[in-house]
Amino acid sequence: MEKDGLVGLRAPNERPAELADSRRRDPSLPVKDTGWSSRIKQRYPILQKRQGKALVITILLLPLLGLLGLLVLRHGGYSSSATGVGGGGGNGQNAITDDTYFYGLSEPVYPSPTMTGLGSWAESLTKAGDMVKNMTVEEKVSLTTGTGAPNGCSGSIPAITRLGFPGLCLSDAGNGLRATDFVSGWPSGIHVGASWNRNLTRQRAVNMGGEFRTKGVNVALGPVVGPVGRVVRGGRIWEGFAVDPYLCGALAYETVSGIQSTGVITSTKHFIGNEQETNRVPGGGVEAVSSNIDDKTMHELYLWPFQDAVLAGSGNIMCSYQRVNNSYGCSNSKTQNGLLKTELGFQGFVVSDWGAMHSGVATALAGMDMVMPSSDMWGDKLTSAVSNGSVSEARLDDMATRIIASWYQMKQDQDFPDPGVGMPSDLTKPHRIVDARDVSSKRILLDGAAEGHVLVKNINNALPLNKPRMLSLYGYSARNPEQWNYNSSGGVPAWTFGGESAYFGKDISVGFAGEEAESPSQIAPNGTIVSGGGSGAATPAHIRSPYDALNSRAYGDDTALFWDFYFSNPYVAAASDACIVLVNAFASEGYDRPGSLHDDYTDGLIKHVADSCNNTIVVFQNAGVRLVDQFVDHPNVTALIFAHLPGQESGEALVSLLYGDTNPSGKLPYTVAHNESDYDHLLGPDLPEGIFENFPQSNFTEGVYIDYRHFDARNITPRYEFGFGLSYTTFNYSNLQIEKNNTADTSRYPTGPVVVGGQADLWDIIATVTADIQNTGDVDGAEVAQLYVGIPDAPARQLRGFEKPFINVTQSTTVTFALNRRDLSVWDVVAQKWLLQSGSYSVYVGSSSRDLPLRGTLSL
């Protein structure tokens, strides 16, 4: 049952509770294993014949890898709710126990719009309609209901052989094909965001999409544009591109366009407001957290990047686990029927996140089209609901049509590999090898890894290195993990979750399961990390770690190389030309990052080395914001690099930057504060408490004021601002020009028809801004030029453009930014349209959100 007030829309056997599962509807039914082991086995077929929960026992017996002092990373007081289990509270008798309390808080939008064949979708709609007309009700239902398959796909839709439909394989994730062999490990979303490079993002998407296609994956479960990054300690920020809707949306557009150019459907996720892992799913008598978002904030921040993905033609949207205004995401008619299918003109289909569907009829009527990985609330139950009129056959037809139309739209009817052909169900057994890698990917993997590194400190000519005589290496993130394979020895392979570096996957597995009360670690102590953990993890065929690449370079330069990756207080050779400390900040799906945004063990290691080495270079592989005030002002810390999550070419990319073969060009896609308190309530997730101990509430009262908007509004000086990053050269900005398009319609509201992505005239160019940039230094390099606009009655500055030209020494170039109607508008909650106001718009161009030397005014 939906929380937006339509009590009469539940099926006859459904109780008025949106989360009712089969046992709650009928306690006489046999109890099924719906716990972690079952869910994991459903999503990862390789585990079907294994004892999935054995890992929980096995890993608890593992030694702490010989790293002294790591026990200090275990912080007490970390609530089990942070693993997604739920819990908390303490108000007892005053707590709300019936979710009818929340009815009506999410606006009802019915009926679910039927696909109309907008734009390039017209032919696909016709073809899909012809096929669906020939289907039985049972066949249509089979298209909407995930099922088991003899392969390793994350989810499967069965074939309808008599009509020539081969079925579908859906697999993770947005950062590369996971849990299979012979694929590449691509830079993670946060790394792509730090590159600020549209062209490179598209190249990554094309080559990554090619690997999905070769393996027979019809739907790639990515990109991620939600979470955007509201919660600074959010466990999945690393999967998305940036804590800014414009940058996130621009890179999502390139990713969707690139992957779908290969014929693979993108599943843009998680729709919508999925900003924390804590209590993301119901458990322990506690419902999932509700993201309570007002209409204006929804449009100007959280819906923005999804709109860009829809504009790019994304064939699928994945609905999220948590509630939105107290209505579960996959049963929310306002977000799915209203925002997505009506306002944005979305033509594809909506699929549930795995296990995110909590009601049958209400979910169908609210606009979800496919359930994964399976559900006893659909299948035969959906067939019965259509037969008794609870769900109209027209709604079922639209569900089926949207799915088949997406298949046609990507031309998967034309020579697409068989679903899951390269996804063996059990990698431990002999199987046909389908090598998805392409030699053309190697340069893109390396360039992508290099451009996502951000140099934020470089003094005393510390970098680039020049054939040092003696180099010393320290830190737990320098070398490859001690294990990198899918042999689980009877348990869940940590490799499946990208977690070989995190206590052999302990934190990832139990965090993903929500069955372990002990606090996860803030770091991955067992080696280099190329991605975060969970379903978005990359599992490449090989990794080149920083140590591998540095060792090779030292050999070629005849450099004496020393290292200590074992002790927390290692011996430091003071005669070293440079000491490099390689460490990390880890995060995973299933839990939000514990404790604070730094850890004493790592900071202590850095300071210990710096106390004895006058040229200490720190490299952080970080899955999110990492504070550095504990050590960065140490006089011997001469350089600091945020290396993010570079993928398989981590080491080679880092060495090319350290030695100046590549000039750093990355910029931060988030703000680094001086202190945790600078983030205020945005630091950590909202917990169940008070009368809401059973129904946790996350109130987005800050509106659009997250990250740099928050710092600007509060006049807080950050350590490193959004968009900041250093180079080995310098750039000068000049000659700002602002030209209004006098032929553009600047009336208050758009009047165009709804096309795929929204009203057509939202994309009309209102003004053009140009600026000149000169390379005034001694090294050729790329510069990310950023355009910010101060819109009346809105944040002081909002990113509204970026370009990344490569400029040779002494040369200049002109960058051009086009501002469309949406870029300059605010959401009018009364008119329910984007409002273009009359007045003065401040225009800023520069190298970061706080370094904007060019300033002008646009008058409308």
N, C-alpha and C positions, 0 to 999 in steps of 0.2 A: 504493500500500500504506500502510495506517495504521500509526502508530507505537505503537498501544496493544496490540500483541502478536498481532493476528490475521493471521498470515502467510498462512494458507490462503484469505483472502478476496479475493485479487487475481484479475483476469481472466487467462486463459491466456497472453496476450501481454504482460502487465505484469511488469516486473522488480521485485524487492523494494526499490523506492525510491519514496517518496511523490511526489516531484517529477518523475518520469519523464514527459517529453513525447513526442510522436510520433516525433521523430528519435532520442531516446535508446532508445525501444523498438525502432525499426527504422531503423538508419542508412541503409538503401537508399532510404528515402522521400525525395522531393525536399525540399530545404531551403526552408522558407517564411520570409517576412519576419515574424519574431516580435519585432522590435525596437520601439523607441519609435514610429517613424513608423507602423508597422502598428497598434499598439495605439491610438494617438491617432486614426487614421482610423476604426477600428472604433467608437470611442466617440463620435466627432464626425463624422457622415456628411457634413457640409458640406465636409470636407477630402478626401473620396474622390477628387475630380478635381484635387487640388492637389498640389504638390510639398511635402509636409509638412516635410521636413528642411531646406528652403531657409532657414527662419528662423534656424537655427543659424549659417549662414554670413552671412545678411543682418544679423542683429543685432550680430554681432561688429564690423561696420563702422560701426555707429552712433556718433556722437559722444556724449560724456557730458553732453549736454543743457545745456552751458554752465554747469553748477554747479561752481564752483571748490572744490577740496579734497575732492571725493567719493572720490577714489582712496584716501584714508585708510581708507575703509570696507572695502577688500579685505584681509581677514585671511589671512595665510599659514598653511599647515599644516592647512588644512581638508581632511580626508580625502575622497576620492571616495566613500567608503562612505556619507557623509552624504547623498548624493544618491539613495541607494537602490541603487547599483551593487554595493556589496559591496567586499571587499578587506580589507586590513589583515593583521594577524598577524605572522609573522616567526619562528614556532617551527619551521617547516619539517618536518623529519622526525618530530617528535613530535606533529604535529597530527593530530587525528581526521579520517579520510578516508571513513569508512563510517558511514552513519546508523543501522546496526543497533546501534551503541553506545547509542542512545537508546530502543530498543524497551522498551515496558512502562512508560514514565514518564507516559503519559496513560492513565487507566483506560478499558478497553473497555466500552462500553454498547451492547448489541445485543439484539434487533433494533430498527430504527427504529420508534417508536410510530406507529400509524395514527391519523388524525384521528377524534375521537370525537363531535364536535358539541356540545361543552360550551356551556352557557348560550345566548346568543343565536345561536350558530353552528349549532344543530340544523337549522333549515330550509335553510340554505345547504348543509349537508352532504347533505341529502336531494336537493336539486336537482342538486348537483354529481355525486353518485353516479349519478343517473339519466342525466346526460349522458355521464359517463365510461364507463358500461356499453355505450354505443352507439359508442364509439371503437375504432378499430383500434389495434394496438400502435404503429404508425408515427405515428398522430395523437396518442396519448398522449406519445410521445417528443418530438413537435414542440412540445408545450406546455412541455417542460423545457429546450429548447435554443434559445438566442438565435440570431437570424438577421438578415441585412440587410433593410432596408426602404426604400421610396422617400420617406423623410422625415428629419427631423433629430433623431429621438429618440435618446437615449443607448443604448438597447437595445430590441429588438423581439421579440415572439413572434408567429408567423404565425397567420392566421385559420384556422378550420375551418368553412368556409362552409356546408357541408351540415348542420351542427348549430346554426348561428346564432351561432357564437362569432366575434367580429370580430378577435380578436388583442389584443395588449397593447402599449402604448408606455410605456417606463420612461425617466424623465429626471431629471437633477440639478436642484436639490439642496435641502438643508434650509433654505436662505436665500433661496429664490426660484428661479424657472425660469430656467435658464442657457442661453446660446448660442442665443437666439432673440430676436425683436424684439417690441416692443409689450407689454412686461411691466414690473413694478415691481421696484425694488431694495430688498429688505427689510433691516431690521437683522439682522446676523449673530448666530449663537447666543450668543457671548460678550456681545454687547450686550443681548440678551434676558435673559441671566442677570444682568447688572448692573442690570436694571430691578426684579428681584424682584417681578414683577407677574403673578400668575396670570391675571387677567381680560384684561389687555392681551396676554399671550402667546396666549391662546385666540383673541382677536379677530384678531391677526396671522395665526394658523394658518387661520382660516376664510377670510379674504380672500385669503391666499396660495394656499390650496387651490382657491379659485374660479378663479384664474388658470391653475393646472395643468389643471383640468377644461375650461375654455374652449378651451385649446390641444389637448385630446384626449390628455392624459397620464394614463394609468391608474394608474401607480405613481410617486409622488414619492420620490426617493432621499434621504430624510431622515425624521426628525431624526437628528442625531449625538449619541449619549451615550457613545461610545467613539471617541477617547480621552476619559477623564475629566479627564486633565491631570496624570498622575503625573510626566512629564518636563517640567520647567518651560520648556525651550526647544523643546518639541514643536511641529512645524510646523502641526498641525491643531487645536490647542487652541481656536482662535477659532471653529471650527465648532460646538463643543459649548457647553453652557450654563454650567457651573461646575465648579470643582475640589472638588466635594462631591457625594456620591451623592444626598443628600436633595433639595437644591435642583435638581440636574440632573434627577432623576427626576420631581419635581413639575412642572417646566416641560415635560418630555417628555410627561407625561400630558396636559397641556393642548394641546400641539402635535398629538399623535396624535389626540386627540378632536376637535380643531378641524378639521384637514385632512380626516379621514375623514367628518366631518359633511357635507362637500361631495360625497362619493362617490368620493374619490381615496384609493387605498391608500397608506399610509405604509410606507416601507422603513427601519425603525430600524436604525442601523448604528454602529460596525462590530463585530460579535460575534466575539470578545471579547478584551480585553487588548491592543488595538491602540494602544499608548501612545507609539510613536516612529515617525518616518518613515525614519530611518536603517536600512538593510538590511530594510525592510519587505517587499521582494520579493527573490527569488533572482536572482543575476547574477554574472558573473565567477568562476564556480566556487564562490561562497559562497551557502549557503542563507539563507532569510529568518531574521531574528532570532526566537528563542523567548522568549515571555513566560512565565516559570516562576512560577506563582501557586499558593499553597496553597489548600486548600478553604475555610478560614475567611475569608481575605482575598477570595477570589473572591465569596463570598456577601455579605459585609458592605460591600464597596466596588464591585467592578466589575460584578457581576450586578444590584445594587440598581436602578439606573435602567432597565435593560432590563426588569426585573420590572414597574416602573411602566408602561412602554410596552406590555407584553403585557397588563397589567391594563386599560389603556385600549382594548385591542382591536386593536393594530397588526396589520395583515394580512400584513405581510412583515417579515422580519429579514434583513439582509445579513451574511453571514459575511466575516471579515476576511482580510487578506493574510498576516499573520505566523503563526508557529507558537504554539501554546499547549501548554506542557509537552512541547515537541518534536514535536507533531503538528500539521500544518497546519490552520488554523482551519476551512476548508471540508471537511476530511476528519476532523474531530475528533468521534468518537462520544460522548465524555463531555460536551462542551459542547452539541452539537446534539441528540443523542438523549436524553442524561441530564438536563442542566440545563434546556434550553429546552422540549423537547417532552414530557418526563415531569414534571419538578418544577414547571415553570411552566404546564403545560397549554396550551402554545402551539398554536393551531389553524390558523394561516396557513402560508405556505410560506417556505422559506429560499432566498435567491438568493445567488450568489457575487458578491463584488466583481469588477470587470472584470479577467479574467485570473487570478483567485485559485484556480482549480481546477487541481490538479496530478496527479490520478489519476482514473480512471474508475469502476470498480466500487467501490473503497473509499470514494469520495466519496458515491456513491449509498447505500451501506449505512450510512454514517455520518450520514445525515440531510439532506444538501443536496438541494433539490428542483428548482432551476433554475440553469442556467449562463449567464453573460453575459461578453462579448457573443456568443460562439459557442465551440465547442470541437470538435476532431476526436476527442476522447475520449468525447464523448456523440454525439447524433445517431445515425448508423448504427451506431456502436460500442455504444451503449446498447441499440439494437434487438437486436443480436447477443448482447449479454450477457443479455438477457431470454430470448432463444431458447435459449441453451445453459445456462440455469439459474444463471449467475453472479449475476444479479440477479433476484429473484422478480418475477412479474407483479404480485403483491400490493404490493410496494414501489413499482413503477411506477404502479400504480393510485392509491396514496396520494399520490405526487408530483403526479399530474394532478388528483386530487380536491382537494388543498389549494389548488392554483392556481385552479381553477374556483370553489371555494367562496369564496375571497377576492373573486373577481369578483362573485359573487352577493351576498356579505355587504355590499358597498358599493353594491349595487343598480346596478351598471354595465350590467346587462341592460335597464335602463329609461331610455331617452332619453339615454344617455351619448354624447358626441360621438365620431365615428370616431377611432380611434387615430392620433395625430399630425396631426390635421387642421390645427392651427395651427403646425406645426413644419416649415417648409420645409427641404428638404435643402441648398439653396444660396441663402443670403440675398443673394448678389450678383446674382442673376438676378430678373427680374420674377416675383412670386408673389402669391398671394392673401393679403391682410392680414387676420389674425385678431387684433384688439386685445383682449387679455385684461384690461386694466385696468378698474377700476370706480371711479367717482367716490367711492363710500363708503370707499374705501381711503385717501384722502388724509389724513384726520384720524388714522387709525391709524398710517400711515407716519410722520407728524410726531410724534405722541405717543410712539411706540416709539423713534424716534430721540432724542427729548429725555430719556426716562426711563433710557436706558442710559448717559448721561454721569454720571461720578462726580466730584464736587468734593471734593478732598482737602486743599486749602490755600486759605485766604482770610483775609488779614490787612489791616489798615489800611483797611478798607472798600473794598478793591479792586473787589469785585463786590457788587451789580450795577452796571453802568455807568449813567450818567444824562446823556445827551446831551453827551458829551465834545466840547470845542471842537476837539481835534486828536487823531487816533488814528493810530498807525503799525503796520503789519502786516509780519511777517517769516516766513520759513520756506517750505520746499518743499512743504508739504502744504496750503497755503491755497487754491490755485487748482485749476481743473479740469485733468485731463491734457491734454497737447497733442494727443492723438489719442484718439478714442473711436468706433471703427467696426469693422466686420468685414471690411474690405478688407485682405487680407494681403499684397498685391503678390507673390503666388507662394509665400508661406510660411504658417506657422500664424498665424492672427489672434490677437494677444495678447488681444484683447477676449474671446475664447473662454474664457480662463482668469482674467478679471478683472484682467489685469496691465498695463494701459496706463500705470500709474503707475510700474511697476517696470522701468525701462529698456526700455520698449515690450514688456514681457512676457518679456524675456530670462531673468530669474531663474526665472520661473514655468515657462516652456517647457522650459528645459534641466533644471531641477530635477525637473519632472514626467517628463522623459525619462530622466534619470539618465545623460546622455551628456556632461556637461561637468564637468571637474575643477576649474575655477576656483570659488572661494568665491562663493556668492550674497551679495547685499547685505543688510545689516541693516535697510535702509529702502527705501521706494519714493520715489525722489527726483523723480519727474516729475509730482507733483500729488497731490491729495487721494485718499485711499483710502476706499472705502465697504464693502469686504469684503477678506478675504485672497485668496490665489491658489489656483488649482487647480480641481478639479471641484465644489467647494462655492461657487465665486465667483458673485456676483450680477452680472448684466449689464442694468441698467435702461435704460429708454428715454431717461431724462435724469437729470442730477445737478445739484443746487444746492450748489455748493461754499461753504466758509466765506467766501471772498473775495466771491462773488456776493452773498451775503446781507448781509455787512458793508457792502459798497459801497452796496447799496440802502438800508440803515438810515442810513448816513452822509448820503445824499442827503436823506432825510426829516428828519433832525435838523440839517441844515446843518453837519455835522461835516467839518472838513478831514481828508482821508484821504491818508496817505502809505504807500507800500509798497516793499519790495525783496525779491523772491523769487529773486534771482539770485546775489548775492555771499555768500560764507561769512562775511565780516566787513563787513556793510553799514554805511552811514552811519546813525547813530541820532540822531534829532532829540530832544534832551533836553527840549524844551518840550512834548513829547507828554503829554497827560493819561494815556494808557496806551499801552503797547507790547504787542502780542499776537504771540506766537511760535507758529506752527502747524506741528507736525512729526509724525513717525509712527515706529512700529516695525512692520515688515512681517513676514508669515509666509505660507508657502504649503505646500500639499500637495507631496510629492516630496522634501522635505529638511527637516531640523530647523533651527531658527534658528542661524545661525553665530555664533561668537565669544561675547561676554558679553551680558548683558541691558541693556547700554547701548552707545552708540557715541560716540566722541570728537568726531566731526564735529558731531553734533547738540548734544551738551553744550557744545561750544565756541561754537556759534552762540548758544545761550541765554545763556551767561555773557557773551558779547560784548555782546549787547543789554542785559542787566541792568547791566553796568558803566556804561552811560550813561543808562539809563532807570530812574527810581526807582519805577515802577509797571509791572513786567513780568509779564504774564499768560501762562502757558504752557499750551498745549492739545496733548495727545498723542492722535492717532488710533493706537490700539495693538491689535495682533492677539494680545496675550498680555501677560504680566508685563513691565513696563519699570521698571528701577531709576532712581532720581532723585537719589541722594545726592550726585552730582557737582555739582548746581546748586541743589537745592531749598532749602538753607539760606542761599543768597545773600540778603542783606538786601533787595535790590530785587526779588526774585521774590516777588510778593505773592499770587499765586493759581496753582493748578495743577488742571487738569481732565484726567482720563482719559476721552477721547471714544470710545474703542473703535472699533467699525465700524458706523456709524449707518445705512447704506443711503443711498438717494437724497436724503433730506431732511437730510443732514448739516449743511449751512450754515444752513438756516432754524432747525433745532433748536438749534444752538449759539448763534445770535444771540438766540433767545428766552430762553436761560439767561443769557447774558452781560448782557443788559439787564433781567433780572428779570421778563420777561413770564411765564416759567415758573420755579417754584422747584425747584432741583435736588433729586432724590429718589433717585438711583441709589446703589447700594452695591457694593463690590468683590466679585466672585465668586471671588476668589483672594487670596493674601497677597503683598504687596510687601515684600521684605526690604531690609535696609541693604546687604548685600553678597551676591555670588554664593555665597560659601562658606557662607552661612546655610542654603542649600538642600541642602548636602552632596551625596551621590551622585545626588540627584533632579534636579540642575541640567540635566544633558545626557543624551543617549542612550548606551546601552551599545554598545560597538564589538566587532568580531571581534578576538580576541586569544588568545595562548597556544595551548593545544591546541585551543581552540575557534575558531581563525581561519577555518575553513570552515563552522562551525556556531555563529554568534554566540548568546550566551546573555544574557538579561536577567533577573536573579534579583530578584524582588519581595520581598526579605528584610525590607523595612521594614514589610510587612503593610499595615495600614490607615493607617499614620502618614505620610500625605502632607499637604502644604499646612499648614493651621492645626493639624492634629493633630500634625504633625512639630514645629512651632514650640512648641506647648504642652508636648509631651513633653520637648523639649530645653531648655525655659525660655529660648528665644531671643526677644528683643524685636523685632518687625517694625517697619519704617518705617510701613506702613499695614496693619492687620490685615484678615483676611477679614470681610466684612460691614460695613466702614467706609465712611462717606460723609457729607459735610457738607450743610447746608441753609442757606437764608437766614433760617431761624427756629430756635427751640430747642424741645425736647420734654422733658417730665418724666414719669418712670415711677413708678407707685405701685400699692398694693393688689393684690399677688400673691395669687391664690387657687388652691389645688391640690385638686381633688376626685376621689377615686377612685370608679370605677364599681363599686359593691358587688354589682351583678348580673352583672358580667363574670366569665367563667371565667379564673382566673389560675393554672391548673395549669401544670406545667413546659413541656409541649409542646402545640402545636396538634393537634386531633383531627379537624378538619373535612375534608371531601372536597376533592380538588384541583379547583379551578375555573380559569377563565382568569385567570392571574396567580399561581397558587399555592394553598395550602390556604385554604379560605374564612375560617376564623377568625383568620387573620393580620390581618384588617382590623377585627376587633372592637375597640371603643373601651375601653381600660383606665382611662384617666384624662382629665380635662379641666383645662386651666390657663387662667386668665384674668388680665388685668392692665389697669390704666387708664393711658391716655396723654393728657397735656394739652399743647396748643400754648401755650408760655409766651413766645413771641416776638412779632414785629410783622408777620409775613407768613403768610398761609394756606399750608399745604403738606402733603405726604404724608410719612409716616414708615414705614420698614420695621422693624417690631418682630420680634425674633428670639428663638426659644426653643431653648435648648441643654439637653441632658440628660447627666448623668454616670452612665453605666451601670456597675454593678459589673464589675470585671475587663475594662474597656474604656477607650478614651481618656477623658481628664478631662472633655471637653466634645464633644458632637456635635450638629450642627444637627438639630432634630427638629420644627421648625415656623416659619412666618413669615406675617405678615399685613402689608398695606400700606394702612392707612386714610388718607383725606384729612381733615385736621383744620383747621378755621378758627381764627383767632386767639382765644385765651382759652377755646376749647372743649375738651372732653374726650371720649374715646371708650373703649370697652372692647373689647379684642381677646381672641379665644378660640382656643385651640389644642387640638385633639383628638389624643391619643396612642393609637395602636393597638398591638396586640400586637407587630407587627414592629418598630415604632419603639423598643420597650423591650427587645428580645431580642438575643441574640448567637447565632451559629451554632455548634451542637454538632456537631463533626466525627465523633463516635462515633455518636450517635443519628441523625445526618443530618437534623436538624430545628432549627427556631428554638427556642431555650431562653429561657424567661421565668424569671429567677432571683428567689428571695426575697431581700429586703434593702432597703437604703435607696438611692434614686435621687436624686441632686442635680438640682435644677431651676433654671435661670437664664433670665431674660428681660431683654433690653436692646436696644441699638442696634447692637451689633457683637459679634464673638466675644470681644473683650477689654473691652467696656464693658457690663457686665451688673449693673446696680444692684439688681435684684430676685433674691433667692435663697431657695429653699425646699427641702423634702424630700418625696418621695413614697415611702411605705413599702408594699411588696408582700410 
